[in-house]
Amino acid sequence: MTECKAADTCAARKAHIASRKPYYRELRAGQKIKWCACGLSKRQPFCDSVSHEGTGFEPIEYVAKEAEEVLLCGCKQTKTGPFCDGEHSNLPGGYKDEEEPQNTKRVEADADGFARLNTPCYVVSPPGMGDAYALARLVAPDTGAQHQSQFYLTLPAGASPVLASDEGDVVLWVRHGAGEVEIEGRSFPLDGPCGVYIRRGEGFRLTASAPLAVYVSECPGGNALAERAEMGTDFDDSYPERIARIDEDARQAMGPRYFQVLLDDRHGLRNTAQFIGHIPRSKAEMHRHLYEEALIIISGTGVIWNDDFHAPVKAGDVIFFPRKIRHSLQCTCDEGLDVLGLIHPGTNPGINYE
């Protein structure tokens, strides 16, 4: 990104920064809007018909095909106008730390491993590995989720049952272990942390050569995965690449933080993204997302904050964020927090609003 020369104007694009955060709006089906691209309109985020004259910018028209919630870019540096693409986080002053609030209550995990914050946001600690295959439910409609589910699969040895989802796509994150995943008769090696994509309706089976611990996400999700009597052979060859690995060259900056999208629509996922990110010692401003998110703490320690509660988090924990709930994740260790996120519906983890 080109560095801005002044606090409110980007010299490269000559677009005035009207707001450092996007504008949340609810649109009716068929509603037409004209988004201000120059940043000078007096009717932000919409064009006022006169302010852009002579700037070289023209408003962008958009017609909502259905009733929808949108985040319209306020910084005017987006590459996906009229919508926010997260670029505001990389503007000077666009990503700020804030002090810890003094009026929230600390909550601890209950007997089931859930630390419940502002409903239905929570932290859940997955169970330890036993001496046999197990599949524990962490996120599901039964726990307050509307758009995704997440299960914790442990496999000390041998093979799992054949699992499948008839509801949505399945995304795996291999926490540790080694072995292979078989998808409709096609096998892929698992030899370290990685993401795995499984199409809706495809059966899959894990085999452990070293004890496997795997987070299994389903989007959209239900309360259980299906078990099948045998493996099928209907592998979807339209999407042959099913394994995603960490690639430092693919990182995207988000202020002092960074993330890499591992799996998204490029691989066949539908309005879903899996990403890995790093958070240095810091506490972000309170913010919201239009997507639902399950965030796995890979390493490090921190605190998750809502308006009224906060809870400690550590490696292995999962934080569930409903859509539009205010939150802030704080890193409290010098080495930083490494996190793995699954968002749905949405594909860009860098987009947030106040």
FENJO-V61605 format. One record per residue. RES is the residue in one letter. SS is DSSP state (alpha for helix, beta for strand, coil for the rest). PHI is phi in radians with two decimals (* if undefined). PSI is psi in degrees with one decimal (999 if undefined). Layout:
BEGIN
res-><RES:RES>
ss-><SS:SS>
phi-><PHI:PHI>
psi-><PSI:PSI>
END
This chain:
BEGIN
res-><M:T:E:C:K:A:A:D:T:C:A:A:R:K:A:H:I:A:S:R:K:P:Y:Y:R:E:L:R:A:G:Q:K:I:K:W:C:A:C:G:L:S:K:R:Q:P:F:C:D:S:V:S:H:E:G:T:G:F:E:P:I:E:Y:V:A:K:E:A:E:E:V:L:L:C:G:C:K:Q:T:K:T:G:P:F:C:D:G:E:H:S:N:L:P:G:G:Y:K:D:E:E:E:P:Q:N:T:K:R:V:E:A:D:A:D:G:F:A:R:L:N:T:P:C:Y:V:V:S:P:P:G:M:G:D:A:Y:A:L:A:R:L:V:A:P:D:T:G:A:Q:H:Q:S:Q:F:Y:L:T:L:P:A:G:A:S:P:V:L:A:S:D:E:G:D:V:V:L:W:V:R:H:G:A:G:E:V:E:I:E:G:R:S:F:P:L:D:G:P:C:G:V:Y:I:R:R:G:E:G:F:R:L:T:A:S:A:P:L:A:V:Y:V:S:E:C:P:G:G:N:A:L:A:E:R:A:E:M:G:T:D:F:D:D:S:Y:P:E:R:I:A:R:I:D:E:D:A:R:Q:A:M:G:P:R:Y:F:Q:V:L:L:D:D:R:H:G:L:R:N:T:A:Q:F:I:G:H:I:P:R:S:K:A:E:M:H:R:H:L:Y:E:E:A:L:I:I:I:S:G:T:G:V:I:W:N:D:D:F:H:A:P:V:K:A:G:D:V:I:F:F:P:R:K:I:R:H:S:L:Q:C:T:C:D:E:G:L:D:V:L:G:L:I:H:P:G:T:N:P:G:I:N:Y:E>
ss-><coil:coil:coil:coil:coil:coil:coil:coil:beta:beta:coil:coil:coil:coil:beta:beta:coil:coil:coil:coil:coil:coil:beta:beta:beta:beta:beta:coil:coil:coil:coil:beta:beta:beta:beta:coil:coil:coil:coil:coil:coil:coil:beta:coil:coil:beta:coil:coil:coil:coil:coil:coil:coil:coil:coil:coil:coil:coil:coil:beta:beta:beta:beta:coil:coil:coil:coil:beta:beta:beta:beta:beta:coil:coil:coil:coil:coil:coil:coil:coil:coil:coil:beta:coil:coil:coil:alpha:alpha:alpha:alpha:coil:coil:coil:coil:coil:coil:beta:coil:coil:coil:coil:coil:coil:coil:beta:beta:coil:coil:coil:coil:coil:coil:coil:beta:beta:beta:coil:coil:coil:coil:coil:beta:beta:beta:coil:coil:coil:coil:coil:coil:coil:coil:coil:beta:beta:beta:beta:beta:beta:coil:alpha:alpha:alpha:coil:coil:coil:coil:beta:beta:beta:beta:beta:beta:beta:beta:coil:coil:beta:beta:coil:coil:beta:beta:beta:coil:coil:coil:coil:beta:beta:beta:beta:beta:beta:beta:beta:beta:beta:beta:beta:beta:beta:beta:coil:coil:beta:beta:beta:beta:beta:coil:coil:coil:coil:beta:beta:beta:beta:coil:coil:coil:coil:coil:beta:beta:beta:beta:beta:beta:beta:beta:beta:beta:beta:beta:beta:beta:beta:beta:coil:coil:coil:coil:coil:coil:beta:beta:beta:coil:coil:coil:coil:coil:coil:coil:coil:alpha:alpha:alpha:coil:coil:coil:beta:beta:coil:coil:coil:alpha:alpha:alpha:coil:beta:beta:beta:coil:coil:beta:beta:beta:beta:beta:beta:beta:coil:alpha:alpha:alpha:coil:coil:coil:coil:beta:beta:beta:beta:beta:beta:beta:beta:coil:coil:beta:beta:beta:coil:coil:beta:beta:coil:coil:coil:beta:beta:beta:beta:beta:beta:beta:beta:coil:beta:beta:beta:beta:beta:coil:coil:coil:beta:beta:beta:beta:beta:beta:coil:coil:coil:beta:beta:beta:beta:coil:coil:coil:coil:coil:beta:beta:beta:beta:beta:coil:coil:coil:coil:coil:beta:beta:beta:beta:beta:beta:beta:beta:coil:coil:coil:coil:coil:coil:coil:coil:beta:coil>
phi-><*:-1.29:-1.20:-1.34:-1.48:-2.37:-1.16:-2.22:-2.44:-1.70:-1.11:-1.16:-1.92:0.97:-1.82:-1.23:-1.47:-1.33:-2.67:-1.51:-2.26:-1.25:-1.76:-1.45:-2.45:-1.89:-1.90:-1.49:-1.03:1.50:-1.22:-1.81:-2.21:-2.09:-1.44:-1.23:-1.70:-1.46:1.50:-1.81:-1.04:-1.53:-2.11:-0.89:-1.60:-1.73:-1.22:-1.79:1.35:-2.25:-1.15:-1.43:-1.04:1.48:-1.58:1.53:-1.84:-2.15:-1.13:-1.84:-1.52:-2.51:-2.08:-1.28:-1.31:-2.61:-1.09:-2.69:-1.76:-2.34:-2.01:-1.59:-1.00:-1.82:-1.44:1.21:-1.80:-1.09:-1.76:-2.24:-0.94:-1.54:-1.66:-1.13:-2.10:1.56:-1.14:-1.07:-1.19:-1.73:-1.38:-0.97:1.37:-1.37:-2.20:-2.05:-1.49:-2.43:-1.29:-1.19:-1.16:-1.78:-2.05:-1.90:-1.77:-1.35:-2.10:-1.99:-1.17:-1.49:-1.11:-1.61:1.56:-1.82:-1.82:-1.69:-1.78:-1.07:-0.98:-1.79:-1.34:-2.77:-1.98:-2.30:-1.75:-1.21:-1.25:-1.31:-1.45:-1.63:-1.78:-2.61:-0.93:-2.60:-2.35:-1.78:-1.54:-1.90:-2.34:-2.97:-0.95:-1.14:-1.84:1.91:-1.36:-1.99:-2.19:-2.73:-2.28:-2.52:-2.17:-2.02:-1.78:-2.09:-2.49:-1.18:-2.89:1.34:-2.09:-1.44:-1.11:-1.36:-1.92:-2.84:-2.17:-1.64:-1.65:-2.86:-1.25:-2.06:-2.26:-1.86:-2.23:-1.44:-1.26:-2.82:1.94:-2.66:2.69:-2.65:-2.07:-1.84:-2.11:0.82:1.51:-1.83:-1.81:-2.31:-1.28:-2.05:-2.24:2.69:-0.98:-2.88:-1.75:-2.33:-1.96:-2.26:-1.22:-0.94:1.54:-1.39:-1.45:-2.50:-2.51:-1.78:-2.22:-1.78:-1.68:-2.39:-0.84:-1.77:-2.22:-2.39:-1.53:-2.05:-1.85:-2.30:-2.40:-1.18:-2.02:-2.16:-1.56:-2.78:-1.56:-1.45:-1.89:-1.96:-1.24:-2.66:-1.36:-1.52:-2.30:-1.70:-1.13:-1.45:-1.24:-1.16:-2.28:-1.32:-1.49:-2.07:-1.94:-2.16:-2.11:-1.17:-2.40:-1.05:-1.25:-1.70:-1.19:-2.12:-1.30:-2.45:1.13:-1.36:-1.71:-2.60:-2.57:-2.23:-1.33:-1.54:-2.35:-2.76:-1.13:-1.10:-1.74:1.99:-1.08:-1.88:0.96:-2.51:-2.51:-1.91:-2.45:-2.10:-2.52:-2.28:-2.16:-1.27:-0.99:-3.11:-2.37:-1.24:-1.08:-1.07:-2.70:-2.34:-2.31:-1.51:-1.75:-1.62:-2.39:-2.02:-2.01:-1.68:-1.46:-1.40:-2.70:1.68:-2.31:-2.93:-2.44:-1.76:-2.04:-2.02:-1.14:-2.04:-2.40:-2.52:-2.59:-1.26:-2.33:-2.55:-0.99:1.73:-1.16:-2.09:-1.85:-1.80:-1.96:-1.19:-1.10:1.21:-1.58:-1.24:-2.80:-2.64:-1.83:-1.87:-1.68:-1.99:-2.17:-1.15:-1.36:1.53:-1.74:-1.82:-2.30:-2.24:-2.06:-2.26:-2.03:-2.92:-1.46:2.75:-2.31:-2.18:-1.27:-1.51:-1.66:-2.56:-2.57:-1.42>
psi-><141.5:134.5:137.0:138.2:-22.6:168.5:-24.5:8.0:132.1:115.7:-34.4:-38.1:-10.7:32.8:128.1:137.0:102.3:-35.9:145.0:1.1:153.2:165.7:123.7:129.2:149.3:123.3:144.9:155.5:128.4:-5.3:132.1:134.3:156.2:109.4:131.9:120.9:-22.2:-22.8:2.8:-6.1:145.9:1.5:39.7:139.1:13.5:156.5:141.0:11.5:-8.9:-33.1:-26.2:-8.2:126.2:-1.6:-17.5:-1.9:145.5:146.0:155.5:125.8:143.7:136.7:122.9:124.0:-24.6:169.9:129.9:157.7:134.3:156.5:107.8:130.5:133.0:-25.9:-17.3:14.4:4.8:151.0:3.2:38.4:142.1:6.6:151.7:139.3:11.8:0.8:-21.0:-25.8:-21.7:3.7:153.3:123.7:4.7:-23.3:112.3:147.9:159.0:161.6:156.0:130.4:151.4:-4.3:27.4:156.3:132.5:134.3:146.7:165.1:142.3:-171.1:-22.9:2.5:9.5:126.3:110.2:124.0:-145.8:123.4:135.8:40.0:139.4:165.6:136.8:136.9:122.4:156.4:161.7:171.2:130.4:-156.4:11.5:164.4:138.2:150.5:107.3:140.5:125.3:-40.8:132.2:169.8:-34.0:-20.9:7.9:-2.9:147.6:-21.0:-8.7:163.3:158.0:135.8:156.7:112.8:126.2:136.5:94.8:-29.6:161.6:-151.9:148.3:168.8:166.3:118.8:158.3:160.7:125.4:-1.8:-37.5:-174.3:153.8:135.4:128.8:149.5:118.3:109.2:-48.8:165.5:-175.3:159.4:-135.1:159.4:130.4:126.7:109.7:47.1:-4.7:126.6:142.6:135.0:143.7:104.1:32.5:177.4:130.4:162.6:148.7:135.7:132.9:125.5:153.5:129.9:-12.9:137.2:148.3:153.2:136.5:141.4:129.7:125.3:-21.9:144.9:126.6:138.0:121.6:132.0:128.9:113.1:147.8:127.1:117.1:161.6:160.5:-167.8:-6.7:151.8:153.4:145.5:135.5:152.9:-29.8:163.7:138.5:-174.0:19.0:52.0:132.4:100.7:-7.9:-21.6:78.2:-26.1:113.4:-9.1:134.2:132.3:163.1:132.4:106.5:-28.8:-14.2:8.7:146.6:132.2:144.5:81.3:-135.2:-5.7:169.7:159.9:159.0:125.0:122.1:-50.4:135.1:-154.7:-17.4:-27.1:-4.1:-9.1:148.0:104.4:41.7:147.5:140.6:133.3:157.9:140.8:167.9:136.0:116.1:172.1:113.5:170.2:115.3:159.9:150.0:136.9:177.1:166.3:154.9:-10.1:162.9:141.7:137.9:119.5:121.2:130.6:112.1:-45.4:157.8:-179.6:154.2:-166.5:134.2:132.5:135.4:-171.3:-36.4:-15.6:160.2:158.3:144.4:151.4:152.0:174.8:133.1:-26.8:153.9:130.8:127.0:123.7:115.8:165.7:138.6:12.1:135.2:137.4:164.8:132.5:123.6:135.1:129.6:11.5:150.7:-31.0:-10.4:165.1:130.8:132.0:155.6:121.8:151.6:117.6:143.0:133.2:128.6:161.1:-2.2:105.2:-5.3:-1.1:124.7:164.0:165.7:999>
END
